[in-house]
Amino acid sequence: MTDTIERAAEDGVADVRVRDLTVLYRTPQGELPAVSHASIDLVRGQITGLVGESGSGKSTLALGLMNAVPEPGRISSGTVLVEGVGDVTELRGEQLRKVRGAALGYVFQASQNSLNPLKTIGKQLLDLGRSHGIQDLRGLVARAKDLADRMGLDGERVLDSYQHELSGGMRQRVGIVLALVLNAKVLILDEPTTALDMISQAAVLDIVRKVHDENGLATLIVTHDMGVVSEIADRLAVMYGGRIVEDGPVLDVLQRPAHPYTRALIRATARITGDTSAAEALPGRPPDLTTVPRTGCVFRERCALATDVCAETEPLLTALGEDRRRACHAEPAAVTGELS
């Protein structure tokens, strides 16, 4: 374990370095990959957005970072190196429980499912503090109230409430409070603005950005919403069919997408530019575990630039310039170009 931690420190400023992560799910057709050979860095001080259609593998990748893939899934290969912790995929039992919530904070897509309906939010907060050895429980409660207040909630009332006494949007924000309150250095949010109206969404994104900046976090936001990404993220990674197909600085990727899928996603969400009439739906449907191609490019059946090589050879995620990567056989000039 010591050697692993030393390697993580030597590699640079990334708090999380995911390398070649593959997650398989057991099905009647055998074990099939939900995430295939994914590599990504979460860098201290940066917010990374992870986007893609439903079923692209975003949430599975996020759970893989926590070594929390549920049965019948399993991590079959790869590493998740967390600074000061080591390879999370090697941790089990008490070691793993201590890492979750302390070093790694996670907000689930349906936050109410992670709340105990038989205890008030305050009692669950105290349980969380005790389980991680927090001595100053009064300070923990004060911090939770402050975070809740800054998210537009009545902190005093929320901590005295049961989950059924809160709206869906309030429960979502409570989930974010519980993830942030232990001062985790890595924060993972799975669809953090789900069930929130526009005002609440703006408030939540604002507090996430402020807390991120104040604490120098490495933050991952999983979302299907390009608007959320454009508003808050510093970097953008795009997933399709369990693969990361492009990543880079968010404005660069949004303005000059280098993968046909990224470009199609942006064109399908033209509300980023305010012109909803310009939205163009992607042809076809995204693949599921049983229909994702086993050879070649996973996007080829929906790609206007596909050629014979796309059916034969899977493109590797390779560097495109100093700070961009993409996985595509097409010439960059055929894809890249600033969107109007």
LOTORDREN-802144 format. One record per residue (C-alpha): y, z, x; residue in one letter; residue number from 0. Coordinates in Angstrom, 2 decimals, always signed. Layout:
BEGIN
<<Y, Z, X>, a, NUM>
...
This chain:
BEGIN
<<+0.00, +0.00, +0.00>, m, 0>
<<+2.41, +0.81, +2.86>, t, 1>
<<+1.91, -2.64, +4.36>, d, 2>
<<+2.66, -4.22, +1.00>, t, 3>
<<+5.91, -2.27, +0.63>, i, 4>
<<+6.95, -3.22, +4.17>, e, 5>
<<+6.31, -6.89, +3.44>, r, 6>
<<+8.44, -6.66, +0.29>, a, 7>
<<+11.31, -5.12, +2.24>, a, 8>
<<+11.09, -7.70, +5.00>, e, 9>
<<+11.17, -10.61, +2.54>, d, 10>
<<+14.81, -10.05, +1.53>, g, 11>
<<+16.98, -8.66, -1.24>, v, 12>
<<+14.76, -9.57, -4.18>, a, 13>
<<+13.65, -6.49, -6.11>, d, 14>
<<+10.73, -8.46, -7.56>, v, 15>
<<+8.88, -11.32, -5.88>, r, 16>
<<+6.26, -13.00, -8.08>, v, 17>
<<+3.93, -15.31, -6.23>, r, 18>
<<+1.24, -17.62, -7.66>, d, 19>
<<+0.76, -15.46, -10.78>, l, 20>
<<-1.94, -16.72, -13.13>, t, 21>
<<-2.80, -15.03, -16.44>, v, 22>
<<-5.94, -16.02, -18.33>, l, 23>
<<-6.91, -15.33, -21.94>, y, 24>
<<-10.49, -15.23, -23.12>, r, 25>
<<-11.10, -17.71, -25.97>, t, 26>
<<-14.14, -19.34, -27.61>, p, 27>
<<-13.48, -22.28, -25.25>, q, 28>
<<-13.62, -19.96, -22.22>, g, 29>
<<-10.82, -18.39, -20.18>, e, 30>
<<-7.64, -20.45, -20.50>, l, 31>
<<-4.34, -20.04, -18.61>, p, 32>
<<-1.30, -18.75, -20.50>, a, 33>
<<+0.61, -18.59, -17.19>, v, 34>
<<-0.40, -20.81, -14.29>, s, 35>
<<+0.62, -20.23, -10.65>, h, 36>
<<+4.09, -18.91, -11.49>, a, 37>
<<+6.45, -17.92, -8.67>, s, 38>
<<+9.88, -16.43, -9.27>, i, 39>
<<+12.27, -13.92, -7.70>, d, 40>
<<+14.34, -11.31, -9.53>, l, 41>
<<+17.25, -10.58, -7.24>, v, 42>
<<+19.31, -7.42, -7.21>, r, 43>
<<+22.68, -8.03, -8.83>, g, 44>
<<+21.54, -11.14, -10.72>, q, 45>
<<+20.55, -11.72, -14.34>, i, 46>
<<+17.82, -14.35, -14.65>, t, 47>
<<+17.24, -16.09, -17.95>, g, 48>
<<+13.71, -17.31, -18.75>, l, 49>
<<+13.70, -19.95, -21.48>, v, 50>
<<+11.23, -22.20, -23.24>, g, 51>
<<+9.77, -22.89, -26.66>, e, 52>
<<+7.43, -20.44, -28.38>, s, 53>
<<+4.05, -20.46, -26.66>, g, 54>
<<+5.43, -21.56, -23.29>, s, 55>
<<+4.21, -18.35, -21.58>, g, 56>
<<+7.53, -16.50, -21.23>, k, 57>
<<+6.44, -13.17, -22.74>, s, 58>
<<+3.08, -13.31, -20.97>, t, 59>
<<+4.83, -13.76, -17.64>, l, 60>
<<+7.14, -10.84, -18.43>, a, 61>
<<+4.17, -8.62, -19.31>, l, 62>
<<+2.48, -9.74, -16.11>, g, 63>
<<+5.41, -8.31, -14.13>, l, 64>
<<+4.51, -4.91, -15.63>, m, 65>
<<+0.74, -5.41, -15.19>, n, 66>
<<+0.65, -4.94, -18.95>, a, 67>
<<-1.13, -8.08, -20.17>, v, 68>
<<-3.15, -6.99, -23.24>, p, 69>
<<-6.80, -7.77, -23.85>, e, 70>
<<-8.30, -10.33, -24.01>, p, 71>
<<-5.91, -11.39, -21.28>, g, 72>
<<-6.02, -10.59, -17.57>, r, 73>
<<-4.18, -11.37, -14.36>, i, 74>
<<-6.62, -13.51, -12.43>, s, 75>
<<-4.58, -14.15, -9.29>, s, 76>
<<-1.19, -13.71, -7.68>, g, 77>
<<+1.06, -10.82, -6.68>, t, 78>
<<+4.06, -9.00, -8.17>, v, 79>
<<+5.81, -7.29, -5.25>, l, 80>
<<+8.39, -4.71, -6.36>, v, 81>
<<+10.63, -3.22, -3.71>, e, 82>
<<+9.71, +0.41, -3.05>, g, 83>
<<+6.55, +0.13, -5.15>, v, 84>
<<+4.34, -2.59, -3.71>, g, 85>
<<+2.07, -4.98, -5.60>, d, 86>
<<+2.14, -3.90, -9.26>, v, 87>
<<-1.02, -5.90, -9.98>, t, 88>
<<-2.97, -3.46, -7.78>, e, 89>
<<-1.76, -0.31, -9.58>, l, 90>
<<-3.87, +1.52, -12.15>, r, 91>
<<-3.72, +4.65, -14.29>, g, 92>
<<-1.09, +7.26, -13.47>, e, 93>
<<+0.48, +5.21, -10.69>, q, 94>
<<+1.08, +2.31, -13.04>, l, 95>
<<+2.40, +4.54, -15.83>, r, 96>
<<+4.95, +6.10, -13.47>, k, 97>
<<+6.23, +2.68, -12.42>, v, 98>
<<+6.72, +1.53, -16.00>, r, 99>
<<+9.92, +2.95, -17.40>, g, 100>
<<+11.13, +4.26, -14.04>, a, 101>
<<+11.14, +1.40, -11.52>, a, 102>
<<+10.61, -1.22, -14.24>, l, 103>
<<+12.34, -0.95, -17.62>, g, 104>
<<+10.99, -3.13, -20.46>, y, 105>
<<+12.40, -3.91, -23.90>, v, 106>
<<+9.79, -5.44, -26.20>, f, 107>
<<+10.57, -8.29, -28.55>, q, 108>
<<+9.78, -6.14, -31.60>, a, 109>
<<+11.21, -2.85, -30.34>, s, 110>
<<+10.22, -0.95, -33.48>, q, 111>
<<+6.57, -1.45, -32.52>, n, 112>
<<+7.10, +0.65, -29.41>, s, 113>
<<+8.67, +3.57, -31.33>, l, 114>
<<+6.63, +6.49, -32.71>, n, 115>
<<+7.22, +6.68, -36.50>, p, 116>
<<+6.27, +10.39, -36.53>, l, 117>
<<+8.94, +11.54, -34.05>, k, 118>
<<+12.72, +11.32, -33.98>, t, 119>
<<+14.26, +9.05, -31.36>, i, 120>
<<+15.54, +12.18, -29.58>, g, 121>
<<+12.07, +13.70, -29.29>, k, 122>
<<+10.72, +10.43, -27.95>, q, 123>
<<+13.53, +10.39, -25.40>, l, 124>
<<+12.59, +13.90, -24.25>, l, 125>
<<+8.92, +12.89, -24.03>, d, 126>
<<+9.96, +9.94, -21.88>, l, 127>
<<+12.00, +12.18, -19.59>, g, 128>
<<+9.24, +14.78, -19.20>, r, 129>
<<+6.59, +12.14, -18.50>, s, 130>
<<+8.69, +10.89, -15.58>, h, 131>
<<+9.54, +14.32, -14.21>, g, 132>
<<+13.20, +14.37, -15.23>, i, 133>
<<+14.56, +17.88, -14.71>, q, 134>
<<+18.01, +17.43, -16.24>, d, 135>
<<+17.01, +16.69, -19.83>, l, 136>
<<+20.50, +17.56, -21.10>, r, 137>
<<+21.90, +14.92, -18.78>, g, 138>
<<+19.29, +12.44, -20.01>, l, 139>
<<+20.29, +13.06, -23.64>, v, 140>
<<+23.99, +12.73, -22.77>, a, 141>
<<+23.36, +9.39, -21.04>, r, 142>
<<+21.33, +8.12, -24.01>, a, 143>
<<+24.11, +9.09, -26.42>, k, 144>
<<+26.69, +7.35, -24.25>, d, 145>
<<+24.61, +4.16, -24.07>, l, 146>
<<+24.02, +4.22, -27.83>, a, 147>
<<+27.73, +4.78, -28.54>, d, 148>
<<+28.66, +1.88, -26.27>, r, 149>
<<+26.24, -0.33, -28.20>, m, 150>
<<+28.07, +0.38, -31.42>, g, 151>
<<+25.67, +3.09, -32.62>, l, 152>
<<+26.35, +6.72, -33.51>, d, 153>
<<+24.43, +8.28, -30.63>, g, 154>
<<+24.20, +11.72, -32.24>, e, 155>
<<+22.85, +10.35, -35.48>, r, 156>
<<+20.45, +7.89, -33.86>, v, 157>
<<+18.76, +10.57, -31.73>, l, 158>
<<+18.21, +12.68, -34.86>, d, 159>
<<+16.74, +9.72, -36.79>, s, 160>
<<+13.22, +8.41, -37.31>, y, 161>
<<+12.64, +4.71, -36.78>, q, 162>
<<+12.34, +4.00, -40.53>, h, 163>
<<+15.87, +5.35, -40.99>, e, 164>
<<+17.30, +2.65, -38.73>, l, 165>
<<+17.80, -1.03, -39.40>, s, 166>
<<+15.96, -3.67, -37.38>, g, 167>
<<+19.03, -4.36, -35.30>, g, 168>
<<+19.57, -0.65, -34.64>, m, 169>
<<+15.95, -0.23, -33.55>, r, 170>
<<+16.36, -3.16, -31.17>, q, 171>
<<+19.35, -1.48, -29.54>, r, 172>
<<+17.47, +1.83, -29.36>, v, 173>
<<+14.75, +0.03, -27.42>, g, 174>
<<+17.36, -1.14, -24.92>, i, 175>
<<+18.75, +2.40, -24.62>, v, 176>
<<+15.28, +3.80, -23.83>, l, 177>
<<+14.72, +1.10, -21.20>, a, 178>
<<+18.05, +1.74, -19.49>, l, 179>
<<+18.23, +5.53, -19.69>, v, 180>
<<+15.98, +6.28, -16.67>, l, 181>
<<+18.09, +4.08, -14.40>, n, 182>
<<+15.36, +1.54, -13.69>, a, 183>
<<+16.28, -0.90, -10.95>, k, 184>
<<+14.48, -3.79, -12.65>, v, 185>
<<+15.16, -4.47, -16.33>, l, 186>
<<+13.06, -6.89, -18.41>, i, 187>
<<+14.23, -7.77, -21.91>, l, 188>
<<+12.05, -9.87, -24.22>, d, 189>
<<+14.28, -11.54, -26.83>, e, 190>
<<+16.80, -8.65, -26.76>, p, 191>
<<+19.04, -10.10, -29.48>, t, 192>
<<+16.32, -10.70, -32.06>, t, 193>
<<+17.29, -9.43, -35.55>, a, 194>
<<+20.91, -8.86, -34.52>, l, 195>
<<+23.92, -10.40, -36.24>, d, 196>
<<+26.49, -12.18, -34.10>, m, 197>
<<+28.71, -9.11, -33.65>, i, 198>
<<+25.80, -6.85, -32.67>, s, 199>
<<+24.40, -9.55, -30.40>, q, 200>
<<+27.71, -9.81, -28.56>, a, 201>
<<+27.87, -6.01, -28.21>, a, 202>
<<+24.32, -5.80, -26.84>, v, 203>
<<+24.87, -8.60, -24.32>, l, 204>
<<+28.11, -6.94, -23.24>, d, 205>
<<+26.44, -3.57, -22.60>, i, 206>
<<+23.51, -5.21, -20.80>, v, 207>
<<+25.94, -7.01, -18.49>, r, 208>
<<+28.00, -3.86, -17.88>, k, 209>
<<+24.99, -1.65, -17.16>, v, 210>
<<+23.50, -4.41, -15.00>, h, 211>
<<+26.69, -4.63, -12.93>, d, 212>
<<+27.23, -0.86, -12.71>, e, 213>
<<+23.71, -0.19, -11.44>, n, 214>
<<+23.05, -3.31, -9.38>, g, 215>
<<+19.97, -4.21, -11.42>, l, 216>
<<+17.60, -7.13, -11.12>, a, 217>
<<+17.45, -8.26, -14.75>, t, 218>
<<+15.19, -10.74, -16.54>, l, 219>
<<+16.08, -11.87, -20.06>, i, 220>
<<+13.34, -13.75, -21.92>, v, 221>
<<+14.81, -15.87, -24.68>, t, 222>
<<+14.57, -19.15, -26.55>, h, 223>
<<+18.35, -19.10, -27.08>, d, 224>
<<+20.33, -21.25, -24.64>, m, 225>
<<+23.50, -19.65, -26.01>, g, 226>
<<+22.38, -16.23, -24.78>, v, 227>
<<+21.50, -17.67, -21.38>, v, 228>
<<+24.81, -19.49, -20.99>, s, 229>
<<+26.73, -16.33, -21.89>, e, 230>
<<+25.05, -13.76, -19.67>, i, 231>
<<+22.66, -15.20, -17.07>, a, 232>
<<+23.38, -16.00, -13.42>, d, 233>
<<+20.16, -17.96, -12.89>, r, 234>
<<+17.91, -19.89, -15.24>, l, 235>
<<+14.15, -20.51, -15.10>, a, 236>
<<+12.53, -22.89, -17.58>, v, 237>
<<+8.88, -22.58, -18.68>, m, 238>
<<+6.61, -25.08, -20.39>, y, 239>
<<+2.86, -24.93, -20.91>, g, 240>
<<+2.58, -21.78, -18.79>, g, 241>
<<+4.39, -23.35, -15.80>, r, 242>
<<+7.86, -22.79, -14.43>, i, 243>
<<+9.18, -26.36, -14.37>, v, 244>
<<+12.74, -25.77, -13.16>, e, 245>
<<+15.03, -23.02, -11.92>, d, 246>
<<+18.43, -22.62, -10.33>, g, 247>
<<+21.97, -21.32, -10.92>, p, 248>
<<+22.55, -21.26, -14.66>, v, 249>
<<+25.67, -23.44, -14.84>, l, 250>
<<+24.18, -26.00, -12.45>, d, 251>
<<+20.97, -26.24, -14.49>, v, 252>
<<+22.77, -26.40, -17.85>, l, 253>
<<+25.26, -29.02, -16.68>, q, 254>
<<+22.87, -31.09, -14.52>, r, 255>
<<+19.27, -30.48, -15.64>, p, 256>
<<+16.75, -31.92, -13.20>, a, 257>
<<+13.61, -31.77, -15.38>, h, 258>
<<+13.13, -33.85, -18.54>, p, 259>
<<+12.06, -30.77, -20.51>, y, 260>
<<+15.16, -28.81, -19.52>, t, 261>
<<+17.35, -31.73, -20.51>, r, 262>
<<+15.54, -32.06, -23.85>, a, 263>
<<+15.92, -28.33, -24.56>, l, 264>
<<+19.66, -28.49, -23.92>, i, 265>
<<+20.05, -31.56, -26.11>, r, 266>
<<+18.14, -29.76, -28.88>, a, 267>
<<+20.63, -26.88, -28.74>, t, 268>
<<+23.87, -28.80, -28.74>, a, 269>
<<+25.65, -25.86, -30.36>, r, 270>
<<+26.36, -24.71, -26.79>, i, 271>
<<+29.08, -27.38, -26.79>, t, 272>
<<+29.99, -26.71, -30.42>, g, 273>
<<+28.80, -30.11, -31.71>, d, 274>
<<+25.80, -29.32, -33.93>, t, 275>
<<+25.56, -32.93, -35.12>, s, 276>
<<+24.63, -34.01, -31.60>, a, 277>
<<+21.42, -31.93, -31.52>, a, 278>
<<+18.29, -33.98, -30.85>, e, 279>
<<+14.92, -32.46, -31.73>, a, 280>
<<+12.18, -32.68, -29.12>, l, 281>
<<+9.42, -35.10, -30.10>, p, 282>
<<+5.95, -33.71, -30.73>, g, 283>
<<+4.89, -30.08, -30.49>, r, 284>
<<+4.53, -27.69, -27.56>, p, 285>
<<+0.91, -27.18, -26.44>, p, 286>
<<-1.07, -24.02, -27.08>, d, 287>
<<-3.81, -22.52, -24.92>, l, 288>
<<-6.39, -24.99, -26.17>, t, 289>
<<-4.27, -28.16, -26.04>, t, 290>
<<-2.31, -27.81, -22.80>, v, 291>
<<-3.41, -30.62, -20.44>, p, 292>
<<-5.86, -29.52, -17.75>, r, 293>
<<-4.74, -32.21, -15.30>, t, 294>
<<-1.44, -33.84, -14.54>, g, 295>
<<+1.96, -32.82, -15.85>, c, 296>
<<+1.85, -30.48, -18.85>, v, 297>
<<+4.96, -32.13, -20.36>, f, 298>
<<+3.87, -35.74, -20.01>, r, 299>
<<+2.87, -36.29, -23.66>, e, 300>
<<+6.43, -35.56, -24.80>, r, 301>
<<+8.27, -37.09, -21.86>, c, 302>
<<+10.03, -40.46, -22.02>, a, 303>
<<+9.82, -40.77, -18.21>, l, 304>
<<+6.05, -40.26, -17.91>, a, 305>
<<+4.09, -42.68, -15.73>, t, 306>
<<+0.44, -43.02, -14.68>, d, 307>
<<+0.80, -40.47, -11.89>, v, 308>
<<+1.89, -37.85, -14.43>, c, 309>
<<-1.55, -38.03, -16.06>, a, 310>
<<-3.38, -37.72, -12.75>, e, 311>
<<-1.49, -35.20, -10.61>, t, 312>
<<+0.31, -32.00, -11.56>, e, 313>
<<+3.78, -31.96, -9.98>, p, 314>
<<+4.49, -29.01, -7.70>, l, 315>
<<+7.57, -26.82, -8.03>, l, 316>
<<+9.55, -27.97, -5.01>, t, 317>
<<+13.07, -27.53, -3.66>, a, 318>
<<+15.78, -29.81, -4.97>, l, 319>
<<+18.82, -29.09, -2.85>, g, 320>
<<+19.69, -25.68, -1.46>, e, 321>
<<+19.19, -23.48, -4.53>, d, 322>
<<+17.26, -25.53, -7.10>, r, 323>
<<+13.58, -26.18, -7.79>, r, 324>
<<+11.81, -28.50, -10.19>, r, 325>
<<+8.31, -29.78, -10.91>, a, 326>
<<+8.54, -33.46, -11.81>, c, 327>
<<+7.28, -36.81, -10.48>, h, 328>
<<+10.30, -38.78, -11.72>, a, 329>
<<+13.06, -39.61, -9.27>, e, 330>
<<+15.82, -37.01, -9.51>, p, 331>
<<+18.38, -39.70, -10.28>, a, 332>
<<+16.41, -40.66, -13.39>, a, 333>
<<+16.79, -37.17, -14.80>, v, 334>
<<+19.76, -35.48, -13.20>, t, 335>
<<+23.18, -36.19, -14.61>, g, 336>
<<+25.93, -34.10, -16.10>, e, 337>
<<+25.57, -33.75, -19.85>, l, 338>
<<+28.47, -34.99, -21.93>, s, 339>
